[in-house]
Amino acid sequence: MKIFLALIGFYCSNVFGQWEDLKIPRKALVNDIIYAGNRICIGSSEGIFMNRYEEDTQFSWDELSAGFTDPDIQALCSTNSMLIAATKREIHIASLHDLVWHHTKNAIDADRINEFALDYHLNIYAATSNGLWYSEDHGLHWKQLALNNIPLLSVLVMPDQTSYVVGSDEIHYGAIYTGYLKDPNPKLIQTSYHSVLKLFPSFRKEEVLVGSFSQNPNQFNVNLLSGWDQPKQQSLGLQNAAVSSFEFGKNLSLVAGIRALGSWTGTVGPKGVYFCPSISSPNVQNQWFEINEGMSDASVECMFRTADYLFIGTEQRVYRRNLENITTHISLQESVPKIIYHENSNQLELHEELVGKLLQLFTSDGKLVCSFSKTRSLMQLPMILQPGLYYCAISLPERNYSVSVLIH
């Protein structure tokens, strides 16, 4: 039996760029990235940090939450005049003019506020561990709108401004509900997910991208859900992944962020940032490319896009990358040869371009498994490879690249 075990390789060169660490003042779990008064604002487990400059080409961070009792910011939201931050059982509100905070305890009866969303009237919807909550006055006062006692992980106001969509956790079977704006009785759409980590608008009126995770390693965790009366699901890819965030690139390209959740059933799941050149491709499930160059930690919690840049928040840092760079980088990778692992004979089969070249196989923590100075088309491995993530380092004329190897 043949198993394709090489994801598309990545050139070890700075010609095409990589992720830039924006060096927030303290290492922290980054839960949210937003625009606040035309500035990038970060909500993290160590507080709120805002860029001093209105442009996103240079960064100098100011901390806004020095006086908070609890610095763990669960979610952020910004209207045209106010900044709203959520910590455990407390809502913090500040004018963008002076950034003086007003603190309200128990404004929302929930231990966790996972995400905010705005409608065109600047009303705020909050997905919480205790259902959906709602504010009409920039976060000063809240009322529970729907789904009492149901833990919600994500909330989205649809672009046509007619309805909201929310997603629950595994306790309620990863269900997705929708209702008209301010509707206290949303309709159940789908219950086929494990946990709905992220909902993101697609291109049609009743269509969303669903980012989820599942304890079934064979289940795809990027899906397109369309039609609320008779919902249809299209699987777009990324198995054994906890998909936490999305942003569209040019045309129908899509970037997905993945949290690192370890392994299930002996298989190491992907993590970091993955790019799909077109979600309309007939072979879309096999068209995802890992783009984690320059990242020292690759568990993605959130994502934010400006006109020119893509920002991601991870377990410890905030990274930025030029959108044009991502598209250019991926288009050049499609010609990189693949590697095939023959499970029965314990052999690697190499593309003809790799024959005769230096090849080294490493474990995911950097330990050398084996090395071949001159390779043949079929290489017998000295030991049986256990399931897990490996890396192949391959030397070619004028360039080197590495390949992520996933063996089932």
C-alpha positions as a printed NumPy array, in Angstrom:
array([[  0.   ,   0.   ,   0.   ],
       [  1.248,   3.459,  -0.877],
       [  0.748,   6.409,   1.456],
       [  1.441,   9.964,   0.355],
       [  3.318,  11.315,   3.319],
       [  4.883,  14.526,   2.075],
       [  3.009,  17.756,   2.166],
       [  4.222,  20.249,  -0.423],
       [  7.771,  21.353,   0.452],
       [  8.846,  24.845,   1.433],
       [ 11.904,  26.692,   0.209],
       [ 14.341,  27.54 ,   3.013],
       [ 14.929,  31.043,   1.743],
       [ 13.942,  34.569,   2.691],
       [ 13.355,  35.476,  -0.949],
       [  9.647,  34.856,  -0.494],
       [  9.472,  36.096,   3.117],
       [  8.062,  34.558,   6.25 ],
       [  6.02 ,  35.448,   9.327],
       [  7.269,  38.508,  11.229],
       [  7.059,  38.482,  15.031],
       [  5.559,  41.828,  16.106],
       [  6.965,  41.422,  19.638],
       [  4.093,  42.323,  21.953],
       [  5.394,  43.43 ,  25.395],
       [  4.837,  40.051,  27.087],
       [  4.471,  36.507,  25.837],
       [  0.777,  35.74 ,  26.102],
       [ -2.036,  33.676,  24.64 ],
       [ -3.558,  35.982,  22.024],
       [ -7.344,  35.548,  21.981],
       [ -8.392,  38.402,  19.683],
       [ -7.06 ,  40.914,  17.149],
       [ -9.229,  43.846,  15.994],
       [ -9.143,  47.365,  14.595],
       [ -9.833,  50.014,  17.249],
       [ -9.773,  53.588,  15.986],
       [ -7.719,  52.533,  12.919],
       [ -5.119,  50.858,  15.118],
       [ -4.344,  47.2  ,  15.598],
       [ -5.484,  46.111,  19.063],
       [ -4.59 ,  42.809,  20.76 ],
       [ -6.538,  41.022,  23.499],
       [ -4.37 ,  38.49 ,  25.334],
       [ -4.033,  36.533,  28.558],
       [ -1.687,  39.282,  29.747],
       [ -3.84 ,  42.276,  28.864],
       [ -4.643,  44.638,  25.985],
       [ -1.975,  46.063,  23.686],
       [ -2.603,  48.697,  20.992],
       [ -0.309,  49.894,  18.228],
       [  0.695,  53.504,  18.77 ],
       [  0.555,  54.153,  15.024],
       [ -2.514,  54.229,  12.783],
       [ -0.707,  52.484,   9.918],
       [  0.157,  48.792,  10.016],
       [  3.669,  49.163,   8.582],
       [  5.35 ,  49.901,  11.928],
       [  4.587,  48.887,  15.489],
       [  5.11 ,  50.262,  18.966],
       [  2.815,  48.772,  21.589],
       [  0.979,  50.622,  24.366],
       [ -0.596,  48.609,  27.177],
       [ -4.183,  49.655,  27.894],
       [ -5.12 ,  47.329,  30.753],
       [ -2.567,  48.084,  33.459],
       [ -5.28 ,  48.677,  36.088],
       [ -7.342,  45.569,  35.357],
       [ -7.893,  43.152,  38.249],
       [ -7.946,  40.288,  35.745],
       [ -5.663,  40.822,  32.707],
       [ -6.953,  37.744,  30.827],
       [ -8.854,  39.275,  27.901],
       [-11.247,  36.721,  26.444],
       [-12.651,  38.835,  23.584],
       [-12.497,  42.365,  22.145],
       [-14.918,  44.531,  20.184],
       [-14.766,  48.09 ,  18.866],
       [-17.572,  50.371,  17.714],
       [-16.979,  53.747,  16.06 ],
       [-16.322,  55.37 ,  19.46 ],
       [-15.864,  52.669,  22.102],
       [-13.561,  49.762,  22.914],
       [-15.151,  46.793,  24.719],
       [-13.142,  44.05 ,  26.435],
       [-14.349,  40.926,  28.226],
       [-12.662,  39.159,  31.122],
       [-14.205,  36.51 ,  33.385],
       [-17.6  ,  37.91 ,  34.527],
       [-16.568,  41.504,  33.816],
       [-17.055,  43.881,  30.888],
       [-14.657,  46.803,  30.441],
       [-15.65 ,  49.794,  28.277],
       [-13.51 ,  52.751,  27.227],
       [-13.95 ,  55.678,  24.882],
       [-11.475,  55.569,  22.012],
       [-10.944,  59.279,  22.624],
       [ -9.406,  59.008,  26.096],
       [ -9.25 ,  55.225,  26.798],
       [-10.516,  55.684,  30.372],
       [-12.108,  52.426,  31.475],
       [-15.535,  51.78 ,  32.976],
       [-15.74 ,  48.33 ,  34.644],
       [-18.992,  46.368,  35.041],
       [-19.014,  43.136,  37.045],
       [-21.489,  40.362,  36.197],
       [-22.834,  42.279,  33.208],
       [-23.059,  38.919,  31.459],
       [-23.945,  35.839,  33.499],
       [-21.293,  33.577,  32.017],
       [-17.817,  32.402,  33.001],
       [-16.531,  32.655,  29.446],
       [-17.15 ,  35.139,  26.626],
       [-15.733,  33.574,  23.485],
       [-16.54 ,  36.045,  20.705],
       [-18.251,  39.359,  19.925],
       [-20.029,  40.352,  16.695],
       [-21.534,  43.678,  15.537],
       [-24.571,  44.465,  13.4  ],
       [-24.954,  47.604,  11.277],
       [-26.609,  49.479,  14.177],
       [-23.458,  48.744,  16.244],
       [-25.413,  46.451,  18.529],
       [-23.143,  43.782,  20.031],
       [-23.774,  40.03 ,  20.139],
       [-21.734,  37.856,  22.525],
       [-21.221,  34.092,  22.252],
       [-20.724,  32.866,  25.827],
       [-20.603,  29.734,  27.95 ],
       [-24.225,  30.564,  28.816],
       [-25.865,  31.258,  25.477],
       [-26.174,  34.382,  23.331],
       [-26.18 ,  37.862,  24.906],
       [-26.94 ,  41.249,  23.405],
       [-26.165,  44.958,  24.039],
       [-27.671,  48.038,  22.387],
       [-25.532,  50.658,  24.165],
       [-21.9  ,  49.856,  23.299],
       [-21.634,  47.219,  26.016],
       [-22.88 ,  49.169,  29.026],
       [-25.927,  46.961,  29.56 ],
       [-26.577,  43.374,  28.451],
       [-29.498,  41.009,  28.215],
       [-29.637,  37.333,  27.33 ],
       [-31.08 ,  36.947,  23.863],
       [-31.208,  33.185,  23.251],
       [-29.967,  29.635,  23.926],
       [-29.83 ,  29.77 ,  27.705],
       [-27.302,  27.309,  29.239],
       [-25.921,  26.302,  25.822],
       [-22.149,  26.921,  25.552],
       [-21.501,  28.947,  22.382],
       [-18.   ,  29.227,  20.906],
       [-18.677,  31.474,  17.902],
       [-21.073,  34.143,  16.655],
       [-21.419,  35.841,  13.262],
       [-23.713,  38.584,  11.944],
       [-24.308,  37.762,   8.286],
       [-23.053,  40.382,   5.788],
       [-26.573,  41.087,   4.482],
       [-27.427,  42.248,   8.035],
       [-30.574,  40.143,   8.295],
       [-29.493,  37.402,  10.712],
       [-26.959,  36.021,  13.138],
       [-25.392,  32.538,  13.196],
       [-23.908,  30.842,  16.275],
       [-22.033,  27.591,  16.901],
       [-21.944,  25.453,  20.053],
       [-19.407,  23.123,  21.635],
       [-19.34 ,  19.332,  21.85 ],
       [-21.815,  19.23 ,  24.76 ],
       [-24.508,  20.209,  22.27 ],
       [-23.072,  18.246,  19.34 ],
       [-21.398,  21.171,  17.602],
       [-24.78 ,  22.592,  16.634],
       [-25.267,  25.676,  14.458],
       [-28.268,  27.976,  14.938],
       [-29.495,  31.044,  13.047],
       [-32.021,  33.773,  13.815],
       [-33.056,  37.172,  12.523],
       [-31.331,  40.08 ,  14.282],
       [-32.613,  40.296,  17.882],
       [-34.537,  37.018,  17.385],
       [-34.758,  35.172,  20.762],
       [-35.762,  31.886,  19.097],
       [-33.051,  30.858,  16.625],
       [-33.517,  27.897,  14.316],
       [-31.321,  24.81 ,  14.528],
       [-29.489,  24.308,  11.197],
       [-26.959,  21.523,  11.674],
       [-25.666,  19.176,  14.393],
       [-22.966,  17.187,  12.614],
       [-19.883,  18.859,  14.133],
       [-17.971,  18.215,  17.338],
       [-17.177,  21.804,  18.332],
       [-17.776,  24.826,  16.105],
       [-14.725,  26.99 ,  16.826],
       [-15.26 ,  29.562,  14.067],
       [-17.989,  30.746,  11.694],
       [-16.992,  32.955,   8.769],
       [-19.104,  34.515,   5.992],
       [-18.822,  33.095,   2.5  ],
       [-20.173,  34.64 ,  -0.712],
       [-23.883,  33.796,  -0.685],
       [-26.791,  34.901,   1.495],
       [-27.183,  31.654,   3.429],
       [-23.644,  30.278,   3.393],
       [-20.896,  30.129,   6.004],
       [-17.503,  28.542,   6.442],
       [-17.362,  26.319,   9.501],
       [-14.144,  25.748,  11.408],
       [-14.397,  22.883,  13.874],
       [-12.496,  20.106,  15.556],
       [-13.375,  16.478,  16.026],
       [-12.042,  13.466,  17.862],
       [-12.532,  11.528,  14.626],
       [ -9.183,  11.946,  12.79 ],
       [-10.82 ,  11.17 ,   9.441],
       [-13.357,  13.989,   9.638],
       [-12.733,  17.176,   7.654],
       [-12.749,  20.299,   9.82 ],
       [-13.172,  22.978,   7.163],
       [-16.678,  22.828,   5.734],
       [-18.965,  25.036,   3.662],
       [-22.525,  25.074,   4.993],
       [-25.252,  26.548,   2.777],
       [-29.052,  26.77 ,   2.76 ],
       [-30.828,  27.076,   6.101],
       [-34.068,  25.271,   5.172],
       [-32.366,  22.293,   3.571],
       [-28.745,  22.691,   4.634],
       [-25.986,  21.219,   2.485],
       [-22.428,  20.63 ,   3.626],
       [-19.343,  20.547,   1.411],
       [-16.144,  19.247,   3.001],
       [-13.182,  21.451,   2.05 ],
       [-10.398,  19.645,   3.887],
       [ -7.999,  19.66 ,   6.866],
       [ -8.474,  16.435,   8.799],
       [ -7.602,  15.965,  12.47 ],
       [ -7.392,  19.751,  12.88 ],
       [ -8.841,  22.263,  15.325],
       [ -9.679,  25.097,  12.899],
       [ -9.915,  28.32 ,  14.911],
       [ -9.91 ,  31.095,  12.3  ],
       [-10.348,  32.053,   8.64 ],
       [ -9.577,  34.902,   6.259],
       [-10.069,  35.058,   2.501],
       [ -7.201,  36.024,   0.227],
       [ -7.516,  36.985,  -3.419],
       [-10.326,  35.475,  -5.466],
       [-11.408,  32.222,  -3.775],
       [ -8.215,  31.555,  -1.823],
       [ -8.582,  30.857,   1.89 ],
       [ -6.266,  30.956,   4.909],
       [ -7.087,  28.821,   7.965],
       [ -5.569,  28.958,  11.441],
       [ -5.239,  25.734,  13.444],
       [ -4.793,  25.259,  17.175],
       [ -2.311,  22.657,  18.387],
       [ -4.335,  20.062,  20.278],
       [ -1.895,  17.156,  20.318],
       [ -2.713,  13.834,  18.732],
       [ -5.785,  11.623,  18.522],
       [ -5.631,   7.885,  17.849],
       [ -1.854,   8.041,  17.421],
       [ -1.918,  10.627,  14.615],
       [ -0.303,  14.036,  15.088],
       [ -2.643,  16.742,  13.864],
       [ -1.618,  19.805,  11.864],
       [ -1.132,  23.2  ,  13.472],
       [ -0.334,  26.734,  12.429],
       [ -1.439,  28.432,   9.22 ],
       [ -2.66 ,  26.642,   6.084],
       [ -3.471,  28.145,   2.69 ],
       [ -5.847,  26.904,  -0.02 ],
       [ -5.434,  28.603,  -3.442],
       [ -9.109,  28.09 ,  -4.334],
       [-11.977,  26.595,  -2.359],
       [-13.758,  25.984,  -5.681],
       [-11.069,  23.54 ,  -6.858],
       [-12.503,  20.075,  -7.682],
       [ -9.681,  18.579,  -5.598],
       [ -9.931,  21.147,  -2.793],
       [ -9.454,  18.651,   0.051],
       [ -5.883,  17.986,  -1.14 ],
       [ -5.004,  21.601,  -1.921],
       [ -3.951,  22.87 ,   1.525],
       [ -0.383,  24.111,   2.059],
       [  1.336,  24.7  ,   5.396],
       [  2.904,  28.189,   5.703],
       [  4.54 ,  28.355,   9.126],
       [  7.978,  29.711,   8.159],
       [  9.404,  32.021,  10.82 ],
       [  6.963,  30.985,  13.569],
       [  8.44 ,  29.689,  16.819],
       [  5.009,  28.759,  18.156],
       [  2.325,  27.63 ,  15.747],
       [ -0.896,  27.158,  17.699],
       [ -3.206,  29.725,  16.097],
       [ -5.991,  31.241,  18.227],
       [ -7.184,  34.111,  16.033],
       [ -6.634,  35.875,  12.722],
       [ -7.199,  39.377,  11.347],
       [ -6.772,  40.818,   7.867],
       [ -6.066,  44.369,   6.721],
       [ -5.719,  45.552,   3.117],
       [ -2.116,  44.388,   2.829],
       [ -1.362,  42.128,   5.775],
       [ -2.56 ,  39.033,   7.58 ],
       [ -2.158,  39.012,  11.374],
       [ -2.329,  35.878,  13.516],
       [ -2.392,  35.44 ,  17.284],
       [ -0.813,  32.314,  18.792],
       [ -0.081,  30.84 ,  22.222],
       [  2.621,  33.423,  22.868],
       [  2.914,  35.952,  20.051],
       [  1.443,  38.042,  17.251],
       [  2.757,  37.516,  13.722],
       [  2.25 ,  39.422,  10.496],
       [  2.74 ,  38.51 ,   6.848],
       [  2.126,  40.301,   3.564],
       [ -0.864,  38.84 ,   1.712],
       [  0.809,  39.138,  -1.668],
       [  3.758,  37.191,  -0.312],
       [  1.546,  34.252,   0.681],
       [ -0.012,  33.952,  -2.777],
       [  3.342,  34.231,  -4.572],
       [  5.008,  31.752,  -2.22 ],
       [  2.34 ,  29.101,  -2.676],
       [  2.211,  29.414,  -6.459],
       [  5.895,  28.49 ,  -6.631],
       [  5.55 ,  25.448,  -4.388],
       [  3.305,  23.427,  -6.645],
       [  6.297,  22.195,  -8.659],
       [  8.111,  20.782,  -5.626],
       [  8.257,  16.952,  -5.898],
       [  6.422,  14.674,  -3.493],
       [  7.623,  11.713,  -1.486],
       [  5.674,   8.465,  -1.085],
       [  5.983,   6.057,   1.825],
       [  5.412,   2.347,   1.072],
       [  4.128,   0.963,   4.324],
       [  4.454,  -2.739,   3.484],
       [  8.075,  -2.585,   2.352],
       [  9.15 ,   0.297,   4.639],
       [ 10.564,   2.257,   1.698],
       [ 10.547,   5.875,   0.583],
       [  9.795,   6.482,  -3.084],
       [ 11.315,   9.728,  -4.357],
       [ 10.439,  11.856,  -7.334],
       [ 13.115,  11.672, -10.042],
       [ 14.323,  15.206,  -9.222],
       [ 15.392,  13.984,  -5.775],
       [ 17.317,  10.903,  -6.931],
       [ 21.054,  11.21 ,  -6.237],
       [ 20.658,  14.079,  -3.764],
       [ 21.347,  14.337,  -0.039],
       [ 18.273,  13.473,   2.038],
       [ 17.912,  13.489,   5.827],
       [ 14.871,  12.421,   7.852],
       [ 14.252,  14.019,  11.256],
       [ 11.689,  13.5  ,  14.003],
       [  9.391,  16.417,  14.821],
       [ 11.676,  17.44 ,  17.726],
       [ 14.744,  17.596,  15.464],
       [ 16.393,  14.199,  16.05 ],
       [ 18.01 ,  12.586,  13.006],
       [ 16.366,   9.287,  11.986],
       [ 18.471,   8.467,   8.931],
       [ 20.594,  10.109,   6.246],
       [ 21.247,   9.184,   2.603],
       [ 24.095,  10.875,   0.73 ],
       [ 23.004,   9.554,  -2.678],
       [ 19.412,   8.533,  -3.002],
       [ 17.743,   6.127,  -5.393],
       [ 14.122,   6.149,  -6.484],
       [ 13.316,   3.601,  -3.755],
       [ 15.131,   3.942,  -0.419],
       [ 14.978,   1.173,   2.185],
       [ 14.647,   2.655,   5.669],
       [ 16.76 ,   1.113,   8.472],
       [ 13.791,   1.027,  10.877],
       [ 10.015,   0.952,  10.741],
       [  8.638,   4.451,  11.176],
       [  6.137,   4.928,  13.96 ],
       [  3.069,   7.108,  13.31 ],
       [  3.818,  10.778,  13.768],
       [  5.223,  13.942,  12.236],
       [  8.66 ,  13.925,  10.57 ],
       [ 10.71 ,  16.318,   8.453],
       [ 12.776,  15.588,   5.355],
       [ 15.648,  17.942,   4.569],
       [ 16.625,  17.758,   0.895],
       [ 19.464,  19.523,  -0.937],
       [ 18.949,  20.543,  -4.547],
       [ 21.108,  22.761,  -6.784],
       [ 20.868,  26.425,  -5.688],
       [ 18.171,  25.756,  -3.1  ],
       [ 17.309,  23.667,  -0.082],
       [ 13.877,  22.873,   1.213],
       [ 12.211,  20.835,   3.905],
       [  9.101,  18.69 ,   3.774],
       [  6.625,  17.997,   6.574],
       [  6.026,  14.244,   6.728],
       [  2.896,  12.811,   8.32 ],
       [  2.877,   9.017,   8.707],
       [ -0.366,   7.305,   9.727]])
